[in-house]
Amino acid sequence: MKLAMIGSYGHTNVVLDSLANLPEVKLVAAARYGPEDKLAFIGRRSAPKDLPVYDDYRKMLDEVAPDLVSVCMPLYRNAEAAIEAARRGIHILCEKPLATTLADLAALRKTVEQSKVRICAMFPMRTTPPFQAARKVVQDGRIGMPILAFAQKSYPFGRRDDFYRSRETYGGTIPWIAIHALEFTRYCVGRDYTRVAAMQSNQSQPLYPGCEDNGGLLLEFRGGGHAVISFDYLRPKADGVRRGHGDDRLRIAGSEGIVEVVAEGTRVVLMTPTSVEEVPLPPPRDLLGEFVASIQSRGECIVTPEESFRISEVALKARDAADTGTLVDL
């Protein structure tokens, strides 16, 4: 299976960290998203130094004719590149959100369905051991009926690209950052959302007016219960201090217990009426490997095409809820 990469913005590690374990997949080319894209991954890990490089990704798709492409463009261009790949019958592993507008998301969905290709959004957090463990605790009924969830995504702002300055090119912090928490909360609780209310603002980054640095979401689960999600760019940047880049948390309270993902998303703790225990963590899962297997009809990927579209849609509608100050049906 031939794999090509469009751009190097975002979760390129989803591809590069897996290739060594996928002998049936060969990285054959890469395309820059613009002159500023250095494609810094070339010569590292699974990307050879002599990898063919294109300045026009459409030319690369036509000349190389890959079976699968990863799309890691500046956020507002992900849908554009994914549509071009789908039109050529190429399967797509795409950075999230799949689109930054509902119109572009609908156009991408239509093209994917017409072309009968598979698409997978880069939601790597659900593949990690802590969120896998939390989901299993809920599925096994150890907290009874899940009722209330609290989730957090917190990052340092650090240095951000110029496209973050404008909503039109950035798309918003809910579709870029909060989408992770929307995704892993839904996955671990095992219920979809029905309604959302939201607030957001920029308080600390006046040079990036299109980038919200804090906010919160309140969602209703189908069948009852709620989720509260916070997101921010307020985590202090590490300066000689050892700590993770992000602080990801999840607490699910049920009718018979509580399960929490704590310690920057590295540990899982279960509280029941009779005990408080550390939950053993399973091995990580491989998003690219499972996506390849789904293309080859050898199994289902942990992130399905429908989930990829659904979570992107929820994130965009949550952003609309914040923009309009209204409760939005999902």
N, C-alpha and C positions, 0 to 999 in steps of 0.2 A: 504494500500500500504506500503510495507516494503522498508525502505531507509537505505543504508549503506554509510559510508564515507571512502574514501581512501585518507589518508594524511591530513595535516592541513596547507598546504602552500597556502597563497592567500586568496581568498574571501570566506572563510568558513561562514562568516556572512550572505551571500546570503541564506544559508541553515538554520543556527541557528536562525536568526531573524524572519524567516517565520513559523517555525514549530509550534509555539504556536497557530497560526491561521489556522492550517491545521490538524484538528482532524483525517482525513482519512489517514494521513501519520505518520508512526511510525519509529523513528530511532532505528535500531535493532543491529547495530555493527559498529565498526570502525577499520581501519587497519593503522599501522604506515607506512610511506614511507621509514623508516630506523630507526636504533637505536637512532638517534638523535632527532627523531620526538616525542615530549612529549605529543602530542594530548591534548594541554592545554585547549581545549574547554570542555573536559569532566568534568562534575559536575557544569557546568555553563549554564545558559539559558535553552535551551531545551535538553541538553545532560546529562542524568542521571549519577550519580557517578558509578553505577554498570553496565554501558554499556560494553558489551563484547568487548575485544580488541584483535586484531590479529597482529602478526608480519609479516605474509605473506598475502598480499591482495588477491592472487589467492585462497588460502585456505578459506578465508572469503567468497569470492564469491561463491565457491562450497558448503560450509557448510550452509551458511545463505540463499543463493538463493534470494537475494533482487530483488524487481521489479525495483528499481531505485538506482543509485549510484552517489555520488558526487566525482569528481576526482580533488584533489588539491595536486599534486606532485611537486617536483622540476621540472622546466619547461620542460626540455628535456625528462621527463618520462611521461608526460600527455598522449601522443598518445599511448604509450605502455599499460598503464592501461586502457585507453578507449577502445582500441582494444580488450583486454581481456574481458571487460564487454560486449561489443557488440557481441562477439563470443558466449556468454552465454545467449544472448537475453535480456540483461538488459539495460534499458534506462539510458542515461548519461547526467548529468549536469557537465560540465567540465570547469576548469579554462582555461583562454585564455593565449597564443594562443593554439588552439587545438593540434598543433604540432610545432616543431621548425625547421623542414625541409619540403620542398615540397613533398619529397618522402614519409615521414611518414604521411603527411596530405592526400595524395592520398590513401595510404593503409588504413587509418582510414575511409575515405569516402567509399571506396569499401566494407569494413567490415560492416559498418553501413547500407549501402544499401542492402547488401546480407541478413543481419539479420533482416531487417525491424524494427529496433529500432529507437527511436527518440533521438536526441542529441541537447543540448543547450549550447552554450558558455556563460560563466559568463561575460556578458556585463551589469552590473547593472546601469551604468550611464544613459542609456536611460530611465530607470524607474523612475528617479528622477524628481520632479516637474519642475525645471527650463528648462530642456531639453524637457520635454513634452510640456511646454508652448511655447518654441521657435519653436518647430515643428508645433504646431497648428497655430501660427502666419503666418508661411510660407504657410501651407496648406490652410488657409483662404484667401490667396492672399493679405495680408495687406502690404507686401513689394513688390508686383508685382512679376516679375520673378526673382528668386534668381540667382545671377551672380557670386559673389565672397565671399568666406568664409575664415576667419582667425580663427585658433584654437590653444589652448595652453594647454600643460600638463607639470606641474612643480612640482617636489617633492624634499624634502631633501634627501641626500644620506643616512645619518644615519649609522646604522650598517647593513651590508648586508652579506648574507650567502656566504660560500666559493664557491658555484657553480657559483656565479656572476663573478668570476675571469677569467673564460674561456668561449669563444664564444660557444664551443661545448656543454657545460652544461647550459649556461645562455640563449643562443639563440639570444641575442641582445636586445637593448633598444627599437628599433622600434616595434618588436612583443610583448614586455612586457608592455611598457608605452605608446608609440605613438599610439598603436592600439586602445586605448580608444578614442583618438581624431579622428582617422580615422573612428571609428564606429559612434560616436555621430554627427560628421559633416555630414556624408552620410545620417544618419537617419533624421536629422533636415532639411537638404537641400532637401532631397527626390530624389537624383540622385546618380547613381553609378559612379565609376571612370573608366577612359579609359587608362590613362598613368600616370607615376610617375617618378620624378627625386628626388634625395635625397643626403644629405650630413650629416656626423656624425663624431664625434671624442671623444677621452678621453683626457681631459685637466687637470683634478684635482684629479684623482684617480689612481695614478701609480701602486698601489698594486692590482688593479682590471682591468688589461689590456683588458679583454674581455667584459668590460661593458662601453659602450659609455655614457658620461655624458651630451652631448648636440648634437643637430642636427636639421635639418629642412627638410620638404617635400614640394614639389610643385606637385600638382595633377591637371589633367584635368577632368572635369565632362562630362559625356555623354550628348550630346546636347548643350555643350558650357559652358563656365565659368570655374573658377579655385578655388582651395583651397590651402591655405598656412598653414602649421602646424609646430609649434615648440615644441620641447620636451627637457627636461633637468632634471638633478639631482642637480641643483644649488640653489634651494630654501633654505634659511637659516633654520637650525633646530631650532625650538622654544625653547628658554631657559628662562623660566619664563614669556613668552609672550603668550597671548591667541590668537591663530590663527589656521586656518584649516591646516591639514596635507598637502594637495595639493592645487594648484591654477589652477583651470580649467576655461578656457574662450572660448567663441565662439562669433564671429561677422559675421553675414550674411548680405551682402549688395545686395539689389535688385534694380530693375528698378524704384521702387516707394517708397523705404524706407529701413531702416536698423533695424535689431533686434540684440540685444546683450545679452549674458549671462555673467554677471559681478559679482564682489564682491566674488571671490573664488567660483564661480559657485552657488551662492545663490539667485541672483536676475536677472530679465529679463526686459530690457528697449527697448521700441519701438520708433523709430524716423520716422515721416512722414513729408510731407511738411507743415502740419498744427499743429503738436503737438509733444511733447516728453512725453511719459507716461510709468508708471510702469505696467507691465503685471501681472495680477493675476495668482497665481500658483495653479494648480490642485493638488489633492491628489497624493501621490506616488503610483506606481504600484508594484506588488509583482511578482518577476521573478520566484521563485520556485512555487508559487501558480499557475501562468499561465502555467508553464511547466507541472505541474501535470494535470491541466485541459486539456491540449492538448493531453497528453497521454491517458486520459480517454474520448477523443472525445467530450469534453464539451466546446471547444473554441480553438482559436489559440494563441500561446505564442507570446509575444512581440518580442522575439528573435527566429526566425525560424531556423530549421536545415540548410537550404540553406544559410541564412545570417551568421550563425556560421562558416560555411566553407568559404564563400566568404571573410569575413573580415580577417580571418586568412590567406587566400591566398594573399590578398592585402598587408597585413603587411609583409609577408615573401618576396614578390616580391619588396616591397619598401626597405627592408633591402638589397636585391640583387642590387637594383639600387644604393644605397649608397656605397656598397662594390665595385662595378664595375665602378662607375662614368658614367653610361649610363642612357638613358631614356628607361624605361621598359614599354611595353604594358601590360595592365591589362585585 
